[in-house]
Amino acid sequence: IHNQIRECLQMVKEEKFEEAWQKLIETNPLPAILGVICPCPCEKDCLRGEFDNTLEISAVERMLGYMALKKRWQPKVRELISRLHLRHSIAIIGAGPTGLAAAYQLRRLGYWVEIFEAEKRPGGMLSYCIPAYRLSKNILREEIKNNILSLMGIKISLGVKVDHSLCVDLLKRFDVVLMAVGSQRSRKLYIKGEDGNLQVVSGLEFLRKINLGEKPDIGEIVAVVGGGNTAI
């Protein structure tokens, strides 16, 4: 996503932490979140590893994100938003990572943006499927609020499920409608008896219920297929 890592790391080296954060959020509005959940492909390919150790970019990113929340740093809105205030309006369906990042960048360019989210809180998979032990819900809520929603003049309508009639209405009211509904279904095994079996529960469905405070009835003996973060 075109993060300016070299410039950002140089500012950190010079202890210009707020400047480094401002540089980072030009391309990544949620560094505290991404610094936790990113699988860090850039670190694996870092050339520094040929000399000693690769740079822990995600740790620096996370540190800057946490510092910003603690010290209440705020994006420099006047410097971020383009001088050209375009009259076009854009509706974004979905307040997950894609919808939020798109709204942030479009607002910077001067477009008027409104997000429509079916759930009661923004964040998408970050909010409803990633467990709290891996991503703090407080950090998630505060960074979305501080870096995107409260300062960029972005309107968000929660609890609004876009059906056919509402989609037609949005196409009449807005110049552009961006679909950012995400990937809400788990992968299938494609084995006999998988579909329509109440005993077979997808990982995303299960995690969603847990994050909503529900207690799924799963009996006493459970088989978990897979060994990744979702399975754990």
C-alpha positions, 0 to 999 in steps of 0.5 A: 500500500505504498507505505514510506517505510524508509522515511518513517524509520529515519524519523523514528531513528531521529526520535521524531515520533509524531512526524513518523506517525504523520508520515505513516498514516498518509498511506495507512490510517490504522497503524496500531491495528495493522502493526498487530495483525499484519503477517509482515511479508516485508520483514521476510524479504528485508535485505538487512537480514543478509547482514544481521537481523531484519528490521521489525517494521511491524513493531515500529508501526505498532509503537507509533500507533500506540503512542498516537492514541496515548498522546492523542495525536491527531491527523493534520486534516488541513494538510491531508485533505486536498485543496481541490474539494470535489463535489462528487459524493461517494457511498461505501457499503461496508465499514471493514478495513477496505471500506474504512481505508477507502473512505479515508483516502477518498476524503483526503482527495476532497470527496464527500463520503458516507459509509453504510454498515449492517452491523452495530459497530465498524471494523468488519472482520477486525471487530467480529471475527478476530479474537480479543486476545489477538487484537484489543477491541479498545485499540480497534475502536479508538484508532478507527474513531481517532484516525478516521471517523471523528476527524475526516468529516466522514459520516457513518450509518450503522445498523443499515443493511443494504438490500436491493431497494436501498441500493437503487436509492443510493445509486440515485443519491450518490455519484459512486457506490463502492461495494466493500462487503468483504469475505464473510464466508469460510472456506469449505472442505467440499466433503459429503455431509458438510452442507446443511449439517447443524453439527458442522460450524464454520470458523468465521461463524463460530468466532462471530458468535463469540465476539457477539457474546453468544454461547454456541451449543457445541456439545462436549466433544469437538473436532477442529479442522485446521491449525491456524489462528482461526483454529486456535 
